[in-house]
């Protein structure tokens, strides 16, 4: 998946990020704002992992992203009403 597409649909994909990294806060999401490097930094901070591990996790998550993520109601945060 192209990160530009993830960045452009960041608000829509927040639910997917929460599924993967539940320790991230709403404030973290505001700081990240779809930027890959910021996401890796917040994962590193919240989970206490090394920079290379955080980047590996982001890369794996990015590879798992599919077109269905952008049209699916499950792309919304689990706490949102559909």
Beta strands, then each sheet from edge to edge (+ up, - down):
end
